Amino acid sequence: MRGTKTGSAFSEPWKHFHHPRFIPIKRKRNTTVKKKKLRISDR
């Protein structure tokens, strides 16, 4: 599902712009990933 979603987003960038709700979700996901990486490094 993640791969399909990413491919769809890259295939239809205009759809992403049309859906402003998707932008914050992606930003939140990025922050979570960064925080998780930081936590692993801290350990």
N, CA, C, O and CB atoms as a CASP TS submission, in Angstrom:
PFRMAT TS
TARGET T0000
AUTHOR 0000-0000-0000
METHOD Language model
MODEL 1
PARENT N/A
ATOM      1  N   MET     1       0.853  -1.209   0.000  1.00  0.00           N
ATOM      2  CA  MET     1       0.000   0.000   0.000  1.00  0.00           C
ATOM      3  C   MET     1       0.887   1.256   0.000  1.00  0.00           C
ATOM      4  O   MET     1       0.604   2.226  -0.703  1.00  0.00           O
ATOM      5  CB  MET     1      -0.964   0.007   1.249  1.00  0.00           C
ATOM      6  N   ARG     2       1.939   1.220   0.782  1.00  0.00           N
ATOM      7  CA  ARG     2       2.794   2.423   0.867  1.00  0.00           C
ATOM      8  C   ARG     2       3.433   2.674  -0.510  1.00  0.00           C
ATOM      9  O   ARG     2       3.454   3.802  -1.003  1.00  0.00           O
ATOM     10  CB  ARG     2       3.912   2.252   1.982  1.00  0.00           C
ATOM     11  N   GLY     3       3.944   1.613  -1.105  1.00  0.00           N
ATOM     12  CA  GLY     3       4.600   1.794  -2.413  1.00  0.00           C
ATOM     13  C   GLY     3       3.601   2.311  -3.450  1.00  0.00           C
ATOM     14  O   GLY     3       3.914   3.208  -4.232  1.00  0.00           O
ATOM     15  N   THR     4       2.415   1.743  -3.446  1.00  0.00           N
ATOM     16  CA  THR     4       1.402   2.182  -4.427  1.00  0.00           C
ATOM     17  C   THR     4       1.070   3.650  -4.204  1.00  0.00           C
ATOM     18  O   THR     4       0.969   4.424  -5.155  1.00  0.00           O
ATOM     19  CB  THR     4       0.109   1.316  -4.323  1.00  0.00           C
ATOM     20  N   LYS     5       0.905   4.022  -2.955  1.00  0.00           N
ATOM     21  CA  LYS     5       0.547   5.433  -2.655  1.00  0.00           C
ATOM     22  C   LYS     5       1.682   6.349  -3.136  1.00  0.00           C
ATOM     23  O   LYS     5       1.425   7.384  -3.752  1.00  0.00           O
ATOM     24  CB  LYS     5       0.286   5.642  -1.100  1.00  0.00           C
ATOM     25  N   THR     6       2.894   5.981  -2.865  1.00  0.00           N
ATOM     26  CA  THR     6       4.025   6.832  -3.275  1.00  0.00           C
ATOM     27  C   THR     6       4.050   6.953  -4.796  1.00  0.00           C
ATOM     28  O   THR     6       4.224   8.043  -5.341  1.00  0.00           O
ATOM     29  CB  THR     6       5.379   6.254  -2.753  1.00  0.00           C
ATOM     30  N   GLY     7       3.873   5.809  -5.477  1.00  0.00           N
ATOM     31  CA  GLY     7       3.901   5.836  -6.947  1.00  0.00           C
ATOM     32  C   GLY     7       2.780   6.731  -7.468  1.00  0.00           C
ATOM     33  O   GLY     7       2.987   7.516  -8.394  1.00  0.00           O
ATOM     34  N   SER     8       1.607   6.615  -6.881  1.00  0.00           N
ATOM     35  CA  SER     8       0.461   7.432  -7.329  1.00  0.00           C
ATOM     36  C   SER     8       0.789   8.913  -7.133  1.00  0.00           C
ATOM     37  O   SER     8       0.523   9.738  -8.006  1.00  0.00           O
ATOM     38  CB  SER     8      -0.847   7.050  -6.544  1.00  0.00           C
ATOM     39  N   ALA     9       1.360   9.231  -5.994  1.00  0.00           N
ATOM     40  CA  ALA     9       1.668  10.646  -5.703  1.00  0.00           C
ATOM     41  C   ALA     9       2.663  11.174  -6.736  1.00  0.00           C
ATOM     42  O   ALA     9       2.527  12.295  -7.225  1.00  0.00           O
ATOM     43  CB  ALA     9       2.245  10.810  -4.254  1.00  0.00           C
ATOM     44  N   PHE    10       3.662  10.358  -7.060  1.00  0.00           N
ATOM     45  CA  PHE    10       4.677  10.813  -8.025  1.00  0.00           C
ATOM     46  C   PHE    10       4.081  10.875  -9.431  1.00  0.00           C
ATOM     47  O   PHE    10       4.438  11.737 -10.234  1.00  0.00           O
ATOM     48  CB  PHE    10       5.915   9.871  -8.007  1.00  0.00           C
ATOM     49  N   SER    11       3.172   9.949  -9.711  1.00  0.00           N
ATOM     50  CA  SER    11       2.556   9.901 -11.042  1.00  0.00           C
ATOM     51  C   SER    11       1.580  11.076 -11.221  1.00  0.00           C
ATOM     52  O   SER    11       1.462  11.634 -12.312  1.00  0.00           O
ATOM     53  CB  SER    11       1.817   8.545 -11.252  1.00  0.00           C
ATOM     54  N   GLU    12       0.895  11.434 -10.152  1.00  0.00           N
ATOM     55  CA  GLU    12      -0.074  12.548 -10.250  1.00  0.00           C
ATOM     56  C   GLU    12       0.236  13.605  -9.204  1.00  0.00           C
ATOM     57  O   GLU    12      -0.437  13.665  -8.175  1.00  0.00           O
ATOM     58  CB  GLU    12      -1.532  12.038 -10.075  1.00  0.00           C
ATOM     59  N   PRO    13       1.235  14.434  -9.442  1.00  0.00           N
ATOM     60  CA  PRO    13       1.616  15.496  -8.493  1.00  0.00           C
ATOM     61  C   PRO    13       0.515  16.542  -8.361  1.00  0.00           C
ATOM     62  O   PRO    13       0.359  17.158  -7.307  1.00  0.00           O
ATOM     63  CB  PRO    13       2.924  16.171  -8.939  1.00  0.00           C
ATOM     64  N   TRP    14      -0.249  16.742  -9.439  1.00  0.00           N
ATOM     65  CA  TRP    14      -1.302  17.767  -9.366  1.00  0.00           C
ATOM     66  C   TRP    14      -2.379  17.317  -8.380  1.00  0.00           C
ATOM     67  O   TRP    14      -3.023  18.149  -7.741  1.00  0.00           O
ATOM     68  CB  TRP    14      -1.926  18.034 -10.776  1.00  0.00           C
ATOM     69  N   LYS    15      -2.574  16.004  -8.256  1.00  0.00           N
ATOM     70  CA  LYS    15      -3.591  15.507  -7.305  1.00  0.00           C
ATOM     71  C   LYS    15      -3.170  15.894  -5.879  1.00  0.00           C
ATOM     72  O   LYS    15      -4.011  16.252  -5.054  1.00  0.00           O
ATOM     73  CB  LYS    15      -3.768  13.936  -7.429  1.00  0.00           C
ATOM     74  N   HIS    16      -1.900  15.820  -5.608  1.00  0.00           N
ATOM     75  CA  HIS    16      -1.401  16.170  -4.269  1.00  0.00           C
ATOM     76  C   HIS    16      -1.731  17.629  -3.967  1.00  0.00           C
ATOM     77  O   HIS    16      -2.154  17.976  -2.864  1.00  0.00           O
ATOM     78  CB  HIS    16       0.139  15.924  -4.163  1.00  0.00           C
ATOM     79  N   PHE    17      -1.525  18.471  -4.975  1.00  0.00           N
ATOM     80  CA  PHE    17      -1.773  19.901  -4.773  1.00  0.00           C
ATOM     81  C   PHE    17      -3.261  20.155  -4.579  1.00  0.00           C
ATOM     82  O   PHE    17      -3.664  21.062  -3.851  1.00  0.00           O
ATOM     83  CB  PHE    17      -1.242  20.724  -5.969  1.00  0.00           C
ATOM     84  N   HIS    18      -4.062  19.340  -5.238  1.00  0.00           N
ATOM     85  CA  HIS    18      -5.517  19.515  -5.136  1.00  0.00           C
ATOM     86  C   HIS    18      -6.007  19.075  -3.758  1.00  0.00           C
ATOM     87  O   HIS    18      -7.044  19.532  -3.277  1.00  0.00           O
ATOM     88  CB  HIS    18      -6.246  18.712  -6.246  1.00  0.00           C
ATOM     89  N   HIS    19      -5.240  18.180  -3.133  1.00  0.00           N
ATOM     90  CA  HIS    19      -5.632  17.696  -1.800  1.00  0.00           C
ATOM     91  C   HIS    19      -4.713  18.301  -0.736  1.00  0.00           C
ATOM     92  O   HIS    19      -3.693  17.700  -0.399  1.00  0.00           O
ATOM     93  CB  HIS    19      -5.581  16.138  -1.740  1.00  0.00           C
ATOM     94  N   PRO    20      -5.048  19.458  -0.211  1.00  0.00           N
ATOM     95  CA  PRO    20      -4.201  20.110   0.807  1.00  0.00           C
ATOM     96  C   PRO    20      -4.111  19.260   2.074  1.00  0.00           C
ATOM     97  O   PRO    20      -3.178  19.411   2.863  1.00  0.00           O
ATOM     98  CB  PRO    20      -4.753  21.512   1.154  1.00  0.00           C
ATOM     99  N   ARG    21      -5.068  18.382   2.263  1.00  0.00           N
ATOM    100  CA  ARG    21      -5.073  17.565   3.482  1.00  0.00           C
ATOM    101  C   ARG    21      -3.899  16.559   3.408  1.00  0.00           C
ATOM    102  O   ARG    21      -3.391  16.113   4.437  1.00  0.00           O
ATOM    103  CB  ARG    21      -6.460  16.811   3.652  1.00  0.00           C
ATOM    104  N   PHE    22      -3.490  16.220   2.204  1.00  0.00           N
ATOM    105  CA  PHE    22      -2.418  15.225   2.055  1.00  0.00           C
ATOM    106  C   PHE    22      -1.059  15.810   2.428  1.00  0.00           C
ATOM    107  O   PHE    22      -0.177  15.098   2.908  1.00  0.00           O
ATOM    108  CB  PHE    22      -2.379  14.695   0.617  1.00  0.00           C
ATOM    109  N   ILE    23      -0.902  17.109   2.202  1.00  0.00           N
ATOM    110  CA  ILE    23       0.395  17.759   2.478  1.00  0.00           C
ATOM    111  C   ILE    23       0.764  17.645   3.969  1.00  0.00           C
ATOM    112  O   ILE    23       1.868  17.201   4.283  1.00  0.00           O
ATOM    113  CB  ILE    23       0.348  19.258   2.055  1.00  0.00           C
ATOM    114  N   PRO    24      -0.121  18.028   4.882  1.00  0.00           N
ATOM    115  CA  PRO    24       0.221  17.939   6.312  1.00  0.00           C
ATOM    116  C   PRO    24       0.444  16.490   6.739  1.00  0.00           C
ATOM    117  O   PRO    24       1.296  16.218   7.585  1.00  0.00           O
ATOM    118  CB  PRO    24      -0.891  18.572   7.169  1.00  0.00           C
ATOM    119  N   ILE    25      -0.296  15.584   6.176  1.00  0.00           N
ATOM    120  CA  ILE    25      -0.128  14.167   6.543  1.00  0.00           C
ATOM    121  C   ILE    25       1.288  13.710   6.169  1.00  0.00           C
ATOM    122  O   ILE    25       1.969  13.055   6.958  1.00  0.00           O
ATOM    123  CB  ILE    25      -1.204  13.269   5.828  1.00  0.00           C
ATOM    124  N   LYS    26       1.714  14.066   4.961  1.00  0.00           N
ATOM    125  CA  LYS    26       3.074  13.669   4.522  1.00  0.00           C
ATOM    126  C   LYS    26       4.108  14.336   5.429  1.00  0.00           C
ATOM    127  O   LYS    26       5.107  13.718   5.795  1.00  0.00           O
ATOM    128  CB  LYS    26       3.328  14.066   3.014  1.00  0.00           C
ATOM    129  N   ARG    27       3.870  15.578   5.787  1.00  0.00           N
ATOM    130  CA  ARG    27       4.840  16.311   6.637  1.00  0.00           C
ATOM    131  C   ARG    27       4.887  15.618   8.003  1.00  0.00           C
ATOM    132  O   ARG    27       5.965  15.436   8.569  1.00  0.00           O
ATOM    133  CB  ARG    27       4.439  17.849   6.794  1.00  0.00           C
ATOM    134  N   LYS    28       3.752  15.242   8.519  1.00  0.00           N
ATOM    135  CA  LYS    28       3.724  14.587   9.838  1.00  0.00           C
ATOM    136  C   LYS    28       4.481  13.252   9.739  1.00  0.00           C
ATOM    137  O   LYS    28       5.212  12.884  10.658  1.00  0.00           O
ATOM    138  CB  LYS    28       2.235  14.357  10.331  1.00  0.00           C
ATOM    139  N   ARG    29       4.310  12.555   8.663  1.00  0.00           N
ATOM    140  CA  ARG    29       4.970  11.229   8.491  1.00  0.00           C
ATOM    141  C   ARG    29       6.489  11.475   8.479  1.00  0.00           C
ATOM    142  O   ARG    29       7.244  10.714   9.084  1.00  0.00           O
ATOM    143  CB  ARG    29       4.489  10.491   7.131  1.00  0.00           C
ATOM    144  N   ASN    30       6.920  12.503   7.811  1.00  0.00           N
ATOM    145  CA  ASN    30       8.359  12.783   7.731  1.00  0.00           C
ATOM    146  C   ASN    30       8.901  13.055   9.132  1.00  0.00           C
ATOM    147  O   ASN    30       9.962  12.554   9.504  1.00  0.00           O
ATOM    148  CB  ASN    30       8.642  13.996   6.787  1.00  0.00           C
ATOM    149  N   THR    31       8.173  13.844   9.897  1.00  0.00           N
ATOM    150  CA  THR    31       8.615  14.180  11.256  1.00  0.00           C
ATOM    151  C   THR    31       8.703  12.909  12.102  1.00  0.00           C
ATOM    152  O   THR    31       9.656  12.717  12.857  1.00  0.00           O
ATOM    153  CB  THR    31       7.646  15.206  11.915  1.00  0.00           C
ATOM    154  N   THR    32       7.714  12.060  11.968  1.00  0.00           N
ATOM    155  CA  THR    32       7.718  10.816  12.754  1.00  0.00           C
ATOM    156  C   THR    32       8.947   9.981  12.387  1.00  0.00           C
ATOM    157  O   THR    32       9.634   9.452  13.262  1.00  0.00           O
ATOM    158  CB  THR    32       6.407   9.996  12.510  1.00  0.00           C
ATOM    159  N   VAL    33       9.208   9.874  11.112  1.00  0.00           N
ATOM    160  CA  VAL    33      10.365   9.065  10.670  1.00  0.00           C
ATOM    161  C   VAL    33      11.645   9.672  11.230  1.00  0.00           C
ATOM    162  O   VAL    33      12.517   8.957  11.723  1.00  0.00           O
ATOM    163  CB  VAL    33      10.436   8.984   9.104  1.00  0.00           C
ATOM    164  N   LYS    34      11.751  10.989  11.149  1.00  0.00           N
ATOM    165  CA  LYS    34      12.978  11.658  11.649  1.00  0.00           C
ATOM    166  C   LYS    34      13.095  11.423  13.157  1.00  0.00           C
ATOM    167  O   LYS    34      14.183  11.134  13.656  1.00  0.00           O
ATOM    168  CB  LYS    34      12.955  13.210  11.331  1.00  0.00           C
ATOM    169  N   LYS    35      12.001  11.543  13.872  1.00  0.00           N
ATOM    170  CA  LYS    35      12.044  11.357  15.334  1.00  0.00           C
ATOM    171  C   LYS    35      12.458   9.917  15.650  1.00  0.00           C
ATOM    172  O   LYS    35      13.254   9.678  16.558  1.00  0.00           O
ATOM    173  CB  LYS    35      10.651  11.686  15.984  1.00  0.00           C
ATOM    174  N   LYS    36      11.924   8.984  14.909  1.00  0.00           N
ATOM    175  CA  LYS    36      12.255   7.568  15.156  1.00  0.00           C
ATOM    176  C   LYS    36      13.750   7.344  14.916  1.00  0.00           C
ATOM    177  O   LYS    36      14.413   6.648  15.684  1.00  0.00           O
ATOM    178  CB  LYS    36      11.406   6.623  14.235  1.00  0.00           C
ATOM    179  N   LYS    37      14.258   7.930  13.864  1.00  0.00           N
ATOM    180  CA  LYS    37      15.698   7.768  13.541  1.00  0.00           C
ATOM    181  C   LYS    37      16.529   8.392  14.667  1.00  0.00           C
ATOM    182  O   LYS    37      17.539   7.829  15.090  1.00  0.00           O
ATOM    183  CB  LYS    37      16.056   8.439  12.148  1.00  0.00           C
ATOM    184  N   LEU    38      16.100   9.535  15.134  1.00  0.00           N
ATOM    185  CA  LEU    38      16.849  10.224  16.198  1.00  0.00           C
ATOM    186  C   LEU    38      16.835   9.346  17.453  1.00  0.00           C
ATOM    187  O   LEU    38      17.847   9.217  18.142  1.00  0.00           O
ATOM    188  CB  LEU    38      16.233  11.647  16.501  1.00  0.00           C
ATOM    189  N   ARG    39      15.701   8.757  17.733  1.00  0.00           N
ATOM    190  CA  ARG    39      15.576   7.936  18.949  1.00  0.00           C
ATOM    191  C   ARG    39      16.537   6.746  18.828  1.00  0.00           C
ATOM    192  O   ARG    39      17.219   6.401  19.792  1.00  0.00           O
ATOM    193  CB  ARG    39      14.083   7.440  19.160  1.00  0.00           C
ATOM    194  N   ILE    40      16.589   6.147  17.697  1.00  0.00           N
ATOM    195  CA  ILE    40      17.481   4.983  17.513  1.00  0.00           C
ATOM    196  C   ILE    40      18.939   5.427  17.709  1.00  0.00           C
ATOM    197  O   ILE    40      19.735   4.722  18.330  1.00  0.00           O
ATOM    198  CB  ILE    40      17.285   4.340  16.084  1.00  0.00           C
ATOM    199  N   SER    41      19.264   6.582  17.179  1.00  0.00           N
ATOM    200  CA  SER    41      20.644   7.090  17.289  1.00  0.00           C
ATOM    201  C   SER    41      20.953   7.376  18.771  1.00  0.00           C
ATOM    202  O   SER    41      22.052   7.098  19.251  1.00  0.00           O
ATOM    203  CB  SER    41      20.839   8.395  16.413  1.00  0.00           C
ATOM    204  N   ASP    42      19.983   7.924  19.465  1.00  0.00           N
ATOM    205  CA  ASP    42      20.190   8.266  20.882  1.00  0.00           C
ATOM    206  C   ASP    42      20.465   6.986  21.681  1.00  0.00           C
ATOM    207  O   ASP    42      21.298   6.984  22.588  1.00  0.00           O
ATOM    208  CB  ASP    42      18.941   9.021  21.464  1.00  0.00           C
ATOM    209  N   ARG    43      19.771   5.914  21.343  1.00  0.00           N
ATOM    210  CA  ARG    43      19.951   4.665  22.087  1.00  0.00           C
ATOM    211  C   ARG    43      21.348   4.148  21.799  1.00  0.00           C
ATOM    212  O   ARG    43      21.737   3.101  22.314  1.00  0.00           O
ATOM    213  CB  ARG    43      18.864   3.599  21.701  1.00  0.00           C
TER
END
